[in-house]
Amino acid sequence: MEDGSPPTSLLLTLSTNTIKLQASDQNHQPSSRKPFEEVRVEMKQLLSIAFPMILAGLLLYGKSAISMLFMGRLGTEALAGGSLAIAFANITGYSILSGLASGMEPIASQAFGAKRFHLMGHALQRTTTILLATSIIISFLWIHSKPILLLCGQDPSITAIASTYLISSTPTLFLQSFIHPLKIYLRSQNLLLPLTAAACLALVLHAPISYWFVYLLGLGTRGIAMAAFVSDLSLLSTMVAYLHLTSSHCKSWPGWSLTECFKQWQPLLSLAAPSCVTVCLEWWWYELMIILSGLLDNAADAVAAMGILMQATSLVYVVPSALGLAVSTRVGHELGAGRPERAQKAAKVALGCAAAAGAAAAGAAVVGRGKWGWAFTGDAAVARLAAAAMPVVGLCELGNCPQTAGCGALRGSARPGLGAGINMGAFYGVGMPVAVAIGLRMGMGLVGLWMGMVAAQAACAAAVVWVVAKMDWGFDVAVNILI
């Protein structure tokens, strides 16, 4: 062990003294590059991470879209039940796992930047263990989802379909406990090829497997959930096989240890908890819109249309999400290496790219509003509802893209608590009252609900951009990560 330090200890202190110790003289010499050249170089580094993540995200989105297409072909009621089930699963399960796993991001990326590679393996083991323990609790909730949904006022026939889907999806929940941390582990080391290859294989397998389960075996919505499990299993298996067959993990994998799995959870949870809150507050608000749409007139049509609109937001979200993941990695690497000025530059460039992506998404939503719904359903009423709300969905992306990238910068700098506070105020202090007032009380339906989302995203984007612009990047605030 280097310098006789404990094998499981990492102290990344972002302070003036530590930066002087960690950074070489070359890192602190004034840059001879012109500002435009610096931006170009940073954009190249950022996009070298973001583009493979965008491709992987599109492939994984394709898997989700295929599931929705199969639901739509089973009928409006099946589409509504499946949409409700996915919303419930996201609120109570997937968002929590994704949020908890995000606490690993600053640890893994800063450990890589500081060249303390073995600590990444320890973080992977502990995060996986935490997610598995959480999945056990969540699985009980999914198994008993039917009375919960009925208590929320959902239609009984739609609820029955949703409950069947959730019970069949329980094995997938446990797979995600391995997939989320492993993706962060690979991305933090700039190992992006296995992520893309795994997502590609999962997509290729998903359609024929879904057809086999749904039609040949006649399992309906249960078959769609089972096909998702098989696809996710292939995703996980491909990533594990890559690590096993290559030497890419040697420096960062100290070996599986049951003792290490249960050691020093507190530092990890101190980052995972606020990261989870940040992710869940935003994710839950999207899924709550599915629940609220079930309270509108013609609930089956409204829920089905909302599910189709969520597919549009999921597709667009691939780009800002990839930018957020990329900037989180870049910020973590630079802070771990003791270069806060480069971390700040990465955050600013990511925000600029995200703003451009938001404008492009808004335009695409307006242009494609009349065709999107028909891709998922043959029901004219559902397609018309989706078309009416699509321009407002596009407007949301003007705020969603920058705020997602900004939250990535906050994660990479180990400041997830700031994002949690912003999301609470924006989505529940601003967005929810506007959505309920316009969508339910004023009778504007789906369009009104999405206008509430516009208000939330605008408030969130303004706050996140301001925080990132004014944030101290290492000279006053010390961030200690002990793991």
C-alpha positions as CSV (number, residue, x, y, z in Angstrom):
1,M,0.0,0.0,0.0
2,E,1.3,3.4,-1.0
3,D,2.8,5.5,1.9
4,G,1.5,3.0,4.4
5,S,-2.0,4.4,4.1
6,P,-5.0,2.2,5.1
7,P,-6.3,0.1,2.2
8,T,-9.8,1.5,2.3
9,S,-9.1,5.2,2.9
10,L,-9.6,8.0,0.4
11,L,-9.4,11.6,1.4
12,L,-10.2,14.0,-1.5
13,T,-10.0,17.5,0.0
14,L,-10.8,20.2,-2.4
15,S,-8.9,23.0,-0.8
16,T,-6.0,25.2,-1.7
17,N,-3.4,23.1,0.2
18,T,-4.6,19.8,-1.2
19,I,-4.6,21.2,-4.7
20,K,-1.0,22.3,-4.3
21,L,-0.1,18.8,-3.1
22,Q,-2.0,16.9,-5.8
23,A,-1.4,19.0,-8.8
24,S,1.9,19.3,-10.6
25,D,3.5,22.6,-11.4
26,Q,2.4,22.1,-15.0
27,N,-1.2,21.9,-14.0
28,H,-1.0,25.3,-12.3
29,Q,0.9,27.2,-15.0
30,P,-1.3,29.8,-16.8
31,S,-2.8,28.3,-19.9
32,S,-1.3,29.5,-23.2
33,R,-4.4,28.5,-25.0
34,K,-6.9,31.1,-26.2
35,P,-10.4,30.9,-24.6
36,F,-12.0,29.6,-27.8
37,E,-9.3,26.9,-28.0
38,E,-9.9,25.9,-24.4
39,V,-13.6,25.6,-25.0
40,R,-13.0,23.5,-28.2
41,V,-10.6,21.2,-26.3
42,E,-13.1,20.8,-23.4
43,M,-16.0,20.2,-25.7
44,K,-14.0,17.5,-27.5
45,Q,-13.3,15.7,-24.2
46,L,-16.9,16.1,-23.0
47,L,-18.4,14.8,-26.2
48,S,-16.0,11.9,-26.4
49,I,-17.8,10.7,-23.2
50,A,-21.3,12.0,-24.1
51,F,-21.6,10.5,-27.6
52,P,-21.1,6.9,-26.6
53,M,-23.5,7.5,-23.7
54,I,-26.1,9.0,-26.1
55,L,-25.8,5.9,-28.3
56,A,-26.1,3.6,-25.4
57,G,-29.1,5.7,-24.1
58,L,-30.8,5.5,-27.5
59,L,-30.4,1.8,-27.6
60,L,-31.8,1.4,-24.1
61,Y,-34.6,3.8,-25.0
62,G,-35.3,1.6,-28.0
63,K,-35.9,-1.3,-25.7
64,S,-38.4,0.7,-23.6
65,A,-40.1,1.9,-26.8
66,I,-40.5,-1.7,-28.1
67,S,-42.2,-2.6,-24.8
68,M,-44.6,0.3,-25.2
69,L,-45.3,-0.7,-28.8
70,F,-46.2,-4.2,-27.7
71,M,-48.5,-2.8,-25.0
72,G,-50.2,-0.5,-27.5
73,R,-50.8,-3.4,-29.9
74,L,-52.5,-5.3,-27.0
75,G,-55.1,-2.5,-26.8
76,T,-55.8,0.8,-25.1
77,E,-56.5,-0.8,-21.7
78,A,-53.2,-2.7,-21.8
79,L,-51.3,0.4,-22.8
80,A,-52.9,2.3,-19.9
81,G,-52.2,-0.5,-17.4
82,G,-48.6,-0.8,-18.6
83,S,-48.1,2.9,-18.4
84,L,-49.5,3.0,-14.9
85,A,-47.2,0.1,-13.9
86,I,-44.1,1.7,-15.3
87,A,-45.0,4.9,-13.5
88,F,-45.4,3.1,-10.2
89,A,-42.2,1.1,-10.8
90,N,-40.3,4.3,-11.5
91,I,-41.7,6.1,-8.4
92,T,-41.2,3.3,-5.9
93,G,-38.2,1.4,-7.4
94,Y,-36.1,2.4,-10.4
95,S,-35.7,6.1,-9.4
96,I,-34.6,5.1,-5.9
97,L,-32.0,2.7,-7.2
98,S,-30.8,5.1,-9.8
99,G,-30.5,7.9,-7.2
100,L,-28.7,5.8,-4.6
101,A,-26.3,4.6,-7.2
102,S,-25.5,8.2,-8.2
103,G,-23.8,8.6,-4.8
104,M,-21.0,6.5,-6.2
105,E,-20.3,8.9,-9.1
106,P,-18.2,11.5,-7.3
107,I,-16.3,8.8,-5.4
108,A,-15.5,6.7,-8.5
109,S,-14.6,9.6,-10.7
110,Q,-12.5,11.5,-8.2
111,A,-10.8,8.3,-7.2
112,F,-9.9,7.7,-10.8
113,G,-8.6,11.3,-11.2
114,A,-6.6,10.9,-8.0
115,K,-5.2,7.5,-9.3
116,R,-6.6,5.7,-6.2
117,F,-8.0,3.0,-8.4
118,H,-8.7,0.3,-5.8
119,L,-11.2,2.5,-4.1
120,M,-13.4,2.3,-7.1
121,G,-13.8,-1.4,-6.6
122,H,-14.7,-0.9,-3.0
123,A,-17.3,1.6,-3.9
124,L,-18.8,-0.7,-6.5
125,Q,-19.2,-3.6,-3.9
126,R,-20.7,-1.4,-1.3
127,T,-23.1,0.4,-3.7
128,T,-24.3,-2.9,-5.1
129,T,-24.9,-4.3,-1.6
130,I,-26.9,-1.2,-0.6
131,L,-29.0,-1.4,-3.8
132,L,-29.7,-5.1,-3.2
133,A,-30.9,-4.5,0.3
134,T,-33.1,-1.7,-0.9
135,S,-34.6,-3.9,-3.7
136,I,-35.8,-6.4,-1.1
137,I,-37.9,-3.8,0.5
138,I,-39.2,-2.4,-2.8
139,S,-40.2,-5.9,-4.0
140,F,-42.7,-6.3,-1.2
141,L,-44.3,-3.0,-2.3
142,W,-44.6,-4.2,-5.9
143,I,-46.1,-7.5,-4.9
144,H,-48.8,-5.6,-3.0
145,S,-49.3,-2.8,-5.5
146,K,-52.9,-3.5,-6.4
147,P,-54.5,-2.2,-3.1
148,I,-52.2,0.8,-3.2
149,L,-53.2,1.8,-6.7
150,L,-56.9,1.3,-5.9
151,L,-56.4,3.5,-2.8
152,C,-55.0,6.2,-5.2
153,G,-58.3,6.2,-7.1
154,Q,-57.1,4.3,-10.2
155,D,-59.5,2.4,-12.4
156,P,-59.8,-1.2,-11.2
157,S,-59.4,-2.8,-14.6
158,I,-56.3,-0.8,-15.4
159,T,-55.0,-1.5,-11.9
160,A,-55.3,-5.2,-12.4
161,I,-53.1,-5.1,-15.5
162,A,-50.6,-2.8,-13.8
163,S,-50.3,-5.1,-10.7
164,T,-49.6,-8.2,-13.0
165,Y,-46.9,-6.3,-14.8
166,L,-45.2,-5.1,-11.5
167,I,-45.2,-8.6,-10.0
168,S,-43.6,-10.0,-13.2
169,S,-41.0,-7.1,-13.1
170,T,-39.7,-7.9,-9.6
171,P,-36.7,-9.9,-10.9
172,T,-35.7,-7.0,-13.1
173,L,-35.5,-4.8,-10.0
174,F,-32.7,-7.0,-8.5
175,L,-30.8,-7.0,-11.9
176,Q,-30.8,-3.2,-11.8
177,S,-29.0,-3.3,-8.4
178,F,-26.0,-4.7,-10.3
179,I,-26.4,-2.8,-13.5
180,H,-26.5,0.8,-12.1
181,P,-23.2,0.6,-10.1
182,L,-21.4,-1.3,-12.9
183,K,-22.3,1.3,-15.4
184,I,-20.8,4.0,-13.2
185,Y,-17.8,1.9,-12.5
186,L,-17.1,1.5,-16.2
187,R,-17.9,5.1,-17.2
188,S,-15.7,6.6,-14.5
189,Q,-12.7,4.8,-16.1
190,N,-13.8,6.0,-19.6
191,L,-14.7,2.4,-20.6
192,L,-17.6,3.3,-22.8
193,L,-17.4,0.6,-25.5
194,P,-18.8,-2.3,-23.2
195,L,-21.7,-0.1,-22.2
196,T,-22.6,0.6,-25.9
197,A,-22.1,-3.0,-26.9
198,A,-24.2,-4.4,-24.0
199,A,-27.0,-2.0,-24.8
200,C,-26.9,-2.9,-28.5
201,L,-27.2,-6.7,-27.7
202,A,-30.1,-6.0,-25.3
203,L,-32.0,-4.1,-28.0
204,V,-31.4,-6.8,-30.7
205,L,-32.7,-9.5,-28.4
206,H,-35.7,-7.5,-26.9
207,A,-38.0,-7.5,-29.9
208,P,-37.9,-11.2,-30.7
209,I,-38.0,-12.2,-27.1
210,S,-41.0,-9.9,-26.5
211,Y,-42.8,-11.4,-29.5
212,W,-42.2,-14.9,-28.3
213,F,-43.5,-14.2,-24.7
214,V,-46.4,-12.0,-25.7
215,Y,-47.8,-13.8,-28.8
216,L,-46.3,-17.3,-29.1
217,L,-46.7,-18.0,-25.4
218,G,-49.8,-15.8,-25.0
219,L,-48.5,-14.1,-21.8
220,G,-49.7,-10.5,-22.7
221,T,-48.4,-7.8,-20.4
222,R,-46.7,-10.4,-18.2
223,G,-44.7,-11.5,-21.2
224,I,-43.5,-7.9,-21.8
225,A,-42.2,-7.7,-18.3
226,M,-40.5,-11.1,-18.6
227,A,-38.9,-10.0,-21.9
228,A,-37.5,-6.9,-20.2
229,F,-35.8,-9.2,-17.6
230,V,-34.1,-11.3,-20.2
231,S,-32.9,-8.2,-22.0
232,D,-31.5,-6.7,-18.8
233,L,-29.8,-10.0,-18.0
234,S,-28.0,-9.9,-21.3
235,L,-27.0,-6.3,-20.6
236,L,-25.5,-7.2,-17.3
237,S,-23.9,-10.4,-18.6
238,T,-22.2,-8.5,-21.5
239,M,-20.6,-5.9,-19.1
240,V,-19.4,-8.6,-16.7
241,A,-18.0,-10.7,-19.5
242,Y,-16.1,-7.7,-20.9
243,L,-14.5,-7.1,-17.5
244,H,-13.7,-10.8,-17.1
245,L,-12.2,-11.3,-20.5
246,T,-10.1,-8.1,-20.5
247,S,-7.6,-6.6,-18.0
248,S,-9.4,-3.3,-17.9
249,H,-10.5,-3.8,-14.4
250,C,-7.2,-5.0,-12.8
251,K,-6.1,-1.7,-11.3
252,S,-9.6,-0.9,-9.9
253,W,-10.8,-4.3,-8.7
254,P,-9.2,-5.5,-5.5
255,G,-11.3,-8.6,-5.5
256,W,-14.8,-9.4,-4.1
257,S,-14.9,-9.3,-0.3
258,L,-17.9,-9.8,1.8
259,T,-16.3,-7.8,4.6
260,E,-15.7,-4.8,2.3
261,C,-19.4,-4.9,1.2
262,F,-20.6,-3.9,4.7
263,K,-17.8,-1.5,5.7
264,Q,-18.0,2.3,5.9
265,W,-21.5,2.8,4.4
266,Q,-21.8,6.1,6.1
267,P,-19.6,8.1,3.7
268,L,-21.2,6.5,0.7
269,L,-24.7,7.1,2.1
270,S,-23.9,10.7,2.9
271,L,-23.6,11.2,-0.9
272,A,-26.2,8.6,-2.0
273,A,-29.0,9.9,0.1
274,P,-29.1,13.5,-1.3
275,S,-28.4,12.1,-4.8
276,C,-31.4,9.8,-4.4
277,V,-33.6,12.7,-3.2
278,T,-32.5,14.8,-6.2
279,V,-33.2,12.1,-8.7
280,C,-36.5,11.0,-7.1
281,L,-38.0,14.5,-6.7
282,E,-37.8,15.1,-10.4
283,W,-38.5,11.5,-11.6
284,W,-41.5,11.2,-9.2
285,W,-43.0,14.4,-10.6
286,Y,-43.0,13.0,-14.1
287,E,-44.6,9.8,-12.9
288,L,-47.1,11.6,-10.7
289,M,-48.4,13.1,-13.9
290,I,-49.4,9.6,-15.0
291,I,-51.3,9.3,-11.8
292,L,-52.9,12.7,-12.2
293,S,-53.9,11.9,-15.8
294,G,-55.8,8.9,-14.3
295,L,-58.1,11.4,-12.5
296,L,-59.1,13.2,-15.8
297,D,-62.2,12.4,-17.8
298,N,-61.7,9.4,-20.1
299,A,-59.0,8.1,-17.8
300,A,-57.9,5.2,-20.0
301,D,-57.3,7.5,-23.0
302,A,-55.6,10.1,-20.8
303,V,-53.3,7.7,-19.2
304,A,-52.4,6.0,-22.5
305,A,-51.7,9.4,-24.1
306,M,-49.6,10.4,-21.1
307,G,-47.6,7.2,-21.4
308,I,-46.9,8.0,-25.1
309,L,-45.8,11.6,-24.2
310,M,-43.5,10.1,-21.6
311,Q,-41.8,8.1,-24.3
312,A,-41.1,11.4,-26.1
313,T,-39.6,12.9,-23.0
314,S,-37.6,9.8,-22.4
315,L,-36.2,9.9,-26.0
316,V,-35.2,13.6,-25.6
317,Y,-33.8,13.0,-22.2
318,V,-31.1,10.7,-23.6
319,V,-29.1,13.7,-24.7
320,P,-29.1,15.9,-21.6
321,S,-28.7,12.8,-19.4
322,A,-25.6,11.8,-21.4
323,L,-24.2,15.3,-21.0
324,G,-25.0,15.2,-17.3
325,L,-23.2,11.9,-16.9
326,A,-20.3,13.1,-19.0
327,V,-19.8,16.4,-17.1
328,S,-20.1,14.5,-13.8
329,T,-17.3,12.3,-14.9
330,R,-15.2,15.2,-16.2
331,V,-15.7,17.3,-13.1
332,G,-14.9,14.4,-10.8
333,H,-11.7,13.5,-12.8
334,E,-10.5,17.1,-12.7
335,L,-11.3,17.7,-9.0
336,G,-9.7,14.4,-8.1
337,A,-6.5,15.5,-10.0
338,G,-6.5,18.8,-8.2
339,R,-7.6,21.0,-11.2
340,P,-10.7,22.9,-10.1
341,E,-10.4,25.5,-12.9
342,R,-10.8,22.8,-15.5
343,A,-13.7,21.3,-13.7
344,Q,-15.4,24.7,-13.8
345,K,-14.7,24.9,-17.5
346,A,-16.2,21.5,-18.1
347,A,-19.4,22.5,-16.3
348,K,-19.8,25.7,-18.4
349,V,-19.2,24.0,-21.7
350,A,-21.8,21.3,-20.8
351,L,-24.4,23.9,-20.0
352,G,-23.9,25.5,-23.4
353,C,-24.2,22.2,-25.2
354,A,-27.4,21.4,-23.2
355,A,-29.0,24.7,-24.0
356,A,-28.5,24.0,-27.7
357,A,-29.9,20.5,-27.3
358,G,-33.0,21.9,-25.5
359,A,-33.7,24.3,-28.4
360,A,-33.4,21.5,-31.0
361,A,-35.7,19.2,-28.9
362,A,-38.4,21.9,-28.7
363,G,-38.3,22.4,-32.4
364,A,-38.6,18.7,-33.1
365,A,-41.6,18.3,-30.7
366,V,-43.5,21.0,-32.6
367,V,-42.6,19.5,-36.1
368,G,-43.4,15.9,-35.1
369,R,-46.5,16.5,-32.9
370,G,-49.0,15.1,-35.4
371,K,-47.1,11.8,-36.0
372,W,-45.7,10.8,-32.6
373,G,-48.9,9.3,-31.1
374,W,-49.7,7.2,-34.1
375,A,-46.4,5.4,-33.7
376,F,-47.6,3.8,-30.5
377,T,-51.4,3.4,-30.9
378,G,-54.1,3.1,-33.6
379,D,-56.6,4.8,-31.3
380,A,-57.5,8.2,-32.8
381,A,-58.6,9.7,-29.5
382,V,-55.4,8.8,-27.8
383,A,-53.3,10.0,-30.7
384,R,-55.1,13.4,-30.8
385,L,-54.6,13.9,-27.0
386,A,-50.9,13.3,-27.4
387,A,-50.6,15.6,-30.4
388,A,-52.3,18.5,-28.6
389,A,-49.8,18.3,-25.7
390,M,-46.6,17.7,-27.7
391,P,-45.6,21.4,-28.3
392,V,-45.8,22.0,-24.5
393,V,-43.7,18.9,-23.9
394,G,-41.1,20.4,-26.3
395,L,-41.2,23.7,-24.3
396,C,-40.3,21.8,-21.2
397,E,-37.0,20.7,-22.8
398,L,-35.7,24.3,-22.9
399,G,-35.4,24.1,-19.2
400,N,-34.9,20.3,-18.7
401,C,-31.7,20.0,-20.8
402,P,-29.6,22.7,-19.0
403,Q,-30.8,21.7,-15.5
404,T,-30.0,18.1,-16.1
405,A,-26.4,19.0,-17.2
406,G,-26.1,21.3,-14.3
407,C,-27.1,18.6,-11.8
408,G,-24.4,16.4,-13.3
409,A,-21.8,19.0,-12.5
410,L,-23.1,19.2,-8.9
411,R,-22.9,15.4,-8.6
412,G,-19.3,15.3,-9.9
413,S,-18.3,18.0,-7.4
414,A,-19.9,15.9,-4.5
415,R,-22.6,18.6,-3.9
416,P,-25.8,16.6,-4.6
417,G,-27.6,18.3,-1.7
418,L,-27.8,21.5,-3.6
419,G,-29.7,19.7,-6.4
420,A,-32.1,18.2,-3.9
421,G,-33.1,21.6,-2.5
422,I,-33.6,23.0,-6.0
423,N,-35.7,20.2,-7.2
424,M,-38.0,20.3,-4.1
425,G,-38.7,23.9,-4.6
426,A,-39.0,23.8,-8.4
427,F,-41.1,20.7,-8.9
428,Y,-43.3,20.7,-5.8
429,G,-43.3,24.4,-4.8
430,V,-43.9,25.7,-8.4
431,G,-44.7,22.9,-10.8
432,M,-47.3,20.9,-8.8
433,P,-49.6,23.9,-7.9
434,V,-49.5,25.1,-11.5
435,A,-50.3,21.6,-12.9
436,V,-53.2,21.0,-10.5
437,A,-54.7,24.4,-11.0
438,I,-54.5,24.5,-14.8
439,G,-54.9,20.8,-15.6
440,L,-57.5,19.7,-13.1
441,R,-59.3,22.8,-11.7
442,M,-59.4,24.8,-14.9
443,G,-60.1,21.7,-17.0
444,M,-57.2,21.9,-19.5
445,G,-56.4,18.2,-19.0
446,L,-53.1,16.9,-20.3
447,V,-52.0,20.3,-21.7
448,G,-52.6,21.9,-18.3
449,L,-50.5,19.2,-16.5
450,W,-47.6,19.8,-18.9
451,M,-47.9,23.5,-18.4
452,G,-47.1,22.8,-14.8
453,M,-44.0,20.9,-15.9
454,V,-42.9,23.9,-18.0
455,A,-43.1,26.1,-14.9
456,A,-41.2,23.6,-12.8
457,Q,-38.4,23.1,-15.4
458,A,-38.0,26.9,-15.9
459,A,-37.6,27.4,-12.2
460,C,-35.2,24.5,-11.8
461,A,-33.0,25.5,-14.8
462,A,-32.7,29.1,-13.6
463,A,-31.7,27.9,-10.1
464,V,-29.2,25.3,-11.2
465,V,-27.5,27.5,-13.7
466,W,-27.1,30.2,-11.1
467,V,-25.7,27.8,-8.5
468,V,-23.2,26.4,-11.0
469,A,-22.1,29.8,-12.1
470,K,-21.6,31.1,-8.6
471,M,-20.3,27.9,-7.0
472,D,-16.9,27.8,-5.4
473,W,-14.8,25.3,-7.2
474,G,-12.5,24.2,-4.5
475,F,-10.7,27.0,-2.7
476,D,-13.1,27.6,0.2
477,V,-15.2,24.5,0.5
478,A,-13.5,21.2,1.5
479,V,-15.2,18.0,0.4
480,N,-14.0,14.9,2.3
481,I,-14.8,11.5,1.0
482,L,-13.7,8.6,3.2
483,I,-14.4,5.2,1.8
